[in-house]
Every structure is written in structure tokens, then in C-alpha cells.
Amino acid sequence: MSLPTLAVCIPTKNRHQELARSLATVLPMARRAGARIYVCDQSPTPFAHPALVVWHRPELPGLPAARNALLALVREDIVLFLDDDCDTAADLGERLRQLAAEEPEFAGWGAVAETRGPWSRRLHRLLHLGCLRDARRLLARRCDRETRELFGCCFAVRRAALLAIGGFDARRRGYALGEDRDACWRLCAAGQRLRFVAAWRVHHRESGGQQPALGARLAYLWWFASRHGRGNPATLLHVWQTAAAWTALVLLQRLMRWRRWRAR
């Protein structure tokens, strides 16, 4: 059985140290799978590495545009998108190529990257517009469940399927603005299937430093709700629900900090 080809795509901006740290695991994984690594670097000075294809694109306005640039650059069958602060198991690429060959009915696969506790997960979920239709459900355990939404830090997709829906929404400028969620929902609306893979081992360090301002976050929530929130729109009931969840989440976080302080 002929295995599909694989490209590992990493968008990055002003985090060369984090990227170098990730490459300690990503490079061996890619070599073992016979995959090439492509980096779209939006930093003023490009990241240099002899084993990578680095595309220096500082003029691109944000992460969705960088993902689209990588999608246009590669020619492999499967694209594995990784954040620049992810560590991977050595067999991730091999497992992915085998999986793509064995499961032609699926267009995308991903790892469960949720580590919060059960109550924190439930409260975070209630903060999102469209949360009652959130198939991902902010999972905390590994599973093989089919889903309409994968985690953006590590997910793989058939390149042809992603191109067929127009790639990512490059109107979303900046970073961490939900272009991964939106692409997954549009893939499923086009009849494609996605699922989690329990056997994948990925560590998302979540280094931060590129979180959008409050105004940008509110604009994203409104955009996602208007685009995908049918059946759970923004209503006065949802405003009350969000306020109650936010208050409970703040109290829960303070209680956890107090318990850690008492345990010292």
C-alpha cells in the first residue's frame, strides 16, 4: 500500500527560541516519516536552519495568512500543522501517514491538547458563543472520538480537502483568533470527517506572548457566533450564562491558588 506524502508546516513570529526548542523533537519525527518541514516566518529577521524550508514573509498580517501561504507552498498529500511551541513523539509522522492511507473516509486528524480540570473545562466551554454546539467539548482525556473541531496546535488535514474550502479565513488578522476552529467547521459543512487520535503524543507548551487584546477577542467571538452560532446565537440568556460562568471561573481559580498556598 502506497502511503501519502507528508509536509510539516509551522507558522512562527518572533519566537525563534521556542521554535528551536521544538525542533529537537520535530526534526527527528519528520526524518523518520520521510517528511519535509516548512516554516513561514513572519519575524523581521528570518529563522535560519539548514534542514528546513524557511519562507520569510514579514508582510503577512497574521496566522491565518501564514497558514494559507504554507498551504500554497507545499505539494504533499497531507499537511501537519504545528505551533512553534509543540513537542512531538518520534513516531507521530509515521502513524499519521499510515492512518491517512487506512482511513480514506477521513480528511483530518488531531491530538487532544486539553489539560484543564473538569470544572474548569465546563466553565470555559460556557464562555464561548455557540458552546452548546461545540463538538470538541474541550476534552481532557485522549480519545478516538469523531469531531467537528480539532485543536489548532497540532492537527493534520488532507491538502486537497483544505484547498477545496478556500483554506483559512485570512480576514482574521493577528494570532489566536479562531481560524483553526472555523476551518474545521467549514470542512465538516462540506461533508468531510475529522477525528481525534488517542495514540498521538504531543506536548503543547503554550508559551504565549501572542494573545490578542480584549477588543480583538470580543470581535472574534462575535464573528464566530455570526458565522457558526446558528442554533445557539448571542441572546440575553447567553449573556447571563457567560457572566455566571466567568464569575464561577474566577472564583474557582482563586480557590485553587489559595489551596496551593495553604499546601506550601
N, C-alpha and C positions, 0 to 999 in steps of 0.2 A: 504494500500500500504506500503510495506516494504521499509524503507529508507536505502540508502547505508551508510556504516560507514565512519567516517571522522578522519583523522590524521592531526594535525597542525605541520608543520615542519619548524624549524627556524635554519639556519646556522649562526654561530657567531664567531668572533675572536677579542679578545682584546677590547671588548665593553660591559663589564658586566653591567656598569651603564646604558647604553642605553637599554639593554635587560631588566633589572629590571624595568625600566620605562615603557616599552611596555607591560610587563606582567600585569600591573594594569588594562589594558583593555582586553588583550588576554586571560588571565585566566578565567574571568567571561564568556567571549564569548564561550570558549571551554567547560566549565562546562554546560552551557545552552544547547549546542548542543550534549552533551554526547561524546565529542571528547577528545583524549589524545594529549598532547603536547610533541613533541620530539625535542631536541636541539642537534645539532652537534657542539661542542665547540672545536675550533682549537687553543685556547689560551694555553699558558704554564700551567696556573692553571685553573682547570675546574670551571664552574659556578655551584653553589650548590643551589638546591631548592627542597623541599620535594614533590611538586606537579608535577614535571617534570621528564621525562626520559632524562637524560643528558648523551650523548655519547662523551667521551673525546677523540678527535682524532687530537692531535697537529701535527702528521706526515703528514697529508693530505696536498697536495700542493696548494689548492685554493678552491674557492667557488664551481666550477662545481663538484669537487671530494666530497665536503661536501654534496652537494645536492644528489649525487648518493649514498653516504653512508646512508643518511636518507631514500632514496627510497628503499634501500635493507633492512633496519631495520624494516620498518612499514609493516603491513599486512592489513590495512584498504583499502576500495574501492577507496576513494577519498583522495588526498593529497593536502592540502592547504599550499603552500609555502609563508612564510612571511619573510621580512627582520627584523633584530633585532631592527630597529628604526621605527616600524609601530604601530599605534594605530587603533583599530578596534571597530566598533559598536557592541553592545551586541548581536544583532540578526544575525550577519554575518554567523556564522556556521549553524544556523537553516535554514536560507534562502538557503545556499549552498546545504545542504542535500536534501531539498525539490526540488530544481532546478535540481539536478542530477537525482532524481527519475522521474521528469516530462519531462526531455529532454534527452532521451537516444541517440538521434542523435548527441549530442554534447559531446566532450571529454574534453573541458576545458572552464573555465570562468575566468574573471578578472575584476578589477576595473580600471577606468580611473584615472591615477595619474599624469596628466599633469596640471601644474598651470601657465605656462608662458603665456604671452600675444600673440595675434595672429601673429604679425610681427616677434616676437622673435621665435615663433614656426616654422614659414615658413623658416626662415633663418637657424635655427638649422637643419631642415629637409634636406636642400640643402647641408649641410656639409657631409652627410653620403653617402658612396658608396652604390649603389642600391636604392637611395632615391626615384627614380621615380617609384619603385615597392613597396614602403613602405605602406602596407595596414593599418598600425596603424595610420599613418599620424599625430602623435604627437597631439592627441586630447586634447582640453582644457575643453570640457564640458562632462557631464555624458551622456551616450547613451547606447543603446542596440544593437549596430551595430555588425554584424559578422565581424571577422577579421582574419588575418593570423599571428597576433603577439600581445601578451599580455605584460603588464608591469611586470617586474620581482619582484618588491617589494611586490606584492600581486596577486597571481594567483593560481587557483585550477585546477587540472587535474586528470583524471581517472588513477589510478596507472597502470593498465594493459596496457593502451594505451602508456604511457610513457616508460614502460619496453619494449614494442614491438619495439620501435625505438632505444633501447640501452641506454636510459636515456640521461644525459647531456654529452657533449664532455669534458672529463676530461683532454684532452691535453691542454685546456685553463687554464693555471696556473694563480694564483693571484685572484684578485677581480674586479668586474665591467668590465668584458671582453666579454659580449655578449652571454654567454651560454644560457640565457633565450630566447633571440631572435632566436638563432639557433635551439633550441629545438622546439619552436613553428612552425618555418618554416618546420622542418622535420616532425612534426606531421601532418601538412596540406598536405605535399607531400605524406604522407602515407594514405591520404583520410580522416583524422579526421577534425572535425569542432570546431572552437573556437569562443567565442563572449564575448563582454563586457556586464556588468550587471549594469544598471543605479541605481538600488536600493541599491547597496553596498555602505557602508560608511567606508572609510579607510583614515587615515591621515599618509602620509609618511613624517617623519620629516627630512629625508635626512641629517643625521648628518655628513656624510662624514668621512674623515680620512683614507679611503682605496682606493682612486682613483689611478689608475696606472700612471706610468711615461709616458712622451710623446712617447718614443720609443715603449712601450707596446701598447699604443693606436693606433699608426700607424700600428703596426703588426696586431692588431685586425681588423682594417679597411681593410687591405689587405686580411686577412684570410676570413672575412665575404664576401667581394666582390668576391673573387675567388670561394667561396662555393655557394653563393646565388645571385651573381650580374649579372647573365646572362640576357641579355636584357637591362642592364644599367651598362656596365663594366667600369673600370677605363680607361678613354681616355683623350686626351689633352683638349677636351671640358669640361670634368668633372673637370679637374684640374683648368681650368679657372673659372668654376661655383663655385667650392669650395672656391677659393681665393676671388672671388667677394662677396660671402655670408659671409665669415669670416670678411672681411673688413666692410661690412654693419652692421654685428652684433656688432662688437667692437664700431663702431660709435653710434649705437642705445643704447648700454649700457652706453656709456659716456654721451649721451644726457639725458638719464633717471636719471643718477646720478646728472647731472647739474640741472635738473628740481627739484629734491628732495632738492638739496642745496638751490636753489632760494626760495623754499616754506618754508624754516625754518624761 
